[in-house]
Amino acid sequence: MSTLALKGPYWVTVRQYRRTLWLTGALVLLTLAVIGGLRIWNAQVPDVYMEDGYWRPADDGSSYHMLRGAMEQFSVGMVLIPFLVGVFVAGPLIAREFESGTYRLSLTQSLTPVAWLRAKLLTATAVAVGTTLLLTAIYLIGWGGVSGTWQFNWADRGPYEITGTALVSYVLLAVAVGALVGQLIRRALLAMAVTGGIVGLVMLVLSSFRWDFLPVRTVTGPAVANASTITVPGDSLIVEQGLIGVSGQRLPGWFCSPDAPAAHCRPGEDITAQYVDYHPESHYWPTQLIETGILLALAALAAFAAFRVLRARHP
Amino acid sequence: MTKDDIALEADLLGKRYGGRRGRGWALRECDFALPAGRICALVGPNGAGKSTLLALAAGLLRPTEGTIGAPAREDLAYVAQDKPLHPRLSVADTLRMGRELNPGRWDSALAERIVEGGGFSSDTLVHHLSGGQRTRVALALALGKRPGLLLLDEPMADLDPLARHQLMGVLMADAAEHGTTVVMSSHILTELEGACDHLLLLHGGRVRLDGAVDELLAAHTLLTGPVADLAPHTVVESRTTGRQLTALIRHEGPVEGPWETSEPSLEDLLLAHLRTTEGAPA
């Protein structure tokens, strides 16, 4: 196996966790088989032209629906990768060495504590990032069949992280946080729980605020009866929409159509216009890069702290 | 004696666990210098600080105060009391790990010879080994590194008498051949007799006795006879049965009096010092 080319602590790390590595490889292959298979099946079923410009799949969409279902699960699974990586690094990779006392074996060989931790973290990072990239490639195979549909837009949770640089950055953050927490809490289970919590918290906070990184674009339009809804460029992410009163204040509500119930039109107020705040698709990469920058800065901070803790404790 | 002849040296060494309000001092004001090439027995009751001293010497702990002078990480080997090994590696992989992590100094022939005496296949996973077999693998890993200083914490506790005898033989022959300094903590007094030429007795975190075994034995006298004042000698332990006195003393000058005297055995000396509470903090 590839372990033949590895030397020193890298060989030890790979050998120690070889079962995890085999399992990871098997999972990647299984994913490739499922997504690749469904995608090929879907591509072989031609759409048939109905009328008025509508197409429908020849098999009533069963291949398409299976691909969609698999891709929905895959999206969730991919977003969970940083948790798994963080939990693995914090628990089995670091804290368990302290909990079971094997660090006394590792740290009394002819290598420095820094070289020991570096070998563990570099191996974990290489495997985690490599696996994430492979799975992303497989995701993109399936993505071709579903992109642009509901839940598979560029700004949707899942596709947003996976198709950009965010997911790999979360993986790097997870490795660094795991390394720090695993040393501070030398109990495997507790360290795993705390690391999962921290990664989850960062993910939650950033996913809540990522669409505030860049200012939204706004379009306004008339809100008179019989006016149509205002349109934004296709594939935009609509952040907020509402009505504008006479004094210019924004009011919640929807466009007043003649058929709409009166309550929707705020009859007590004079509405002059309606507005839509949105992010155009061109905001995708700037947002990705800002989020990636934040994550990499946090990861660097955690990694620095992890090595500081190690050096403070082990001469 | 020059600095080069000292394998392990402690200077007002102290270690306290758990910060200011922690469990208190495990070691305090330890001062000793162990000459190179000695086989040193580290003895003391439970909680005396033996394991702490060995972990400090191995560089796994930082001293709270004072210093400890030990060889560089490359030149020392340490076997902790619970013989930590990676449970998911096979015995062969464990030895390969020794080679990978000690490039340029690993002695595979020696390590394999020690493991071969254990009667288990080298494909066995460490996690399936018995306690004695683990000890054997841990010792192979420590000796294969060819250390100048070998630190062993209760090395033989899990071995049956036959394996203990055999492994002690391998250990002693190897140490003699390469001039390795060995520091070995043990509860088994018979294991130390005949094997060790240096003694370090810890009690309550302090060094109570430190020196070459023959010098220590020569400095003590075991006497029996009528009850009488033993001054100017220092009494380590004394017992009276009726009019009969049995005492172990550290003599100051020749022992003159109505007593029968003899040189104590190492076991007599250790037991007397371990039993006595004289000068020991609570």
Interface residues (C-beta under 8 A of the other chain):
Chain A: K7 G8 P9 W11 V12 R15 Q16 R19 S100 G101 T102 Y103 R104 L105 S106 L107 T108 Q109 S110 L111 T112 R313 H314 P315
Chain B: A55 A58 G59 L60 R62 R73 E74 L76 A77 Y78 A80 D82 P84 L85 H86 P87 R88 L89 D93 R96 M97 G98 E100 L101 N102 P103 R105 L141 K145
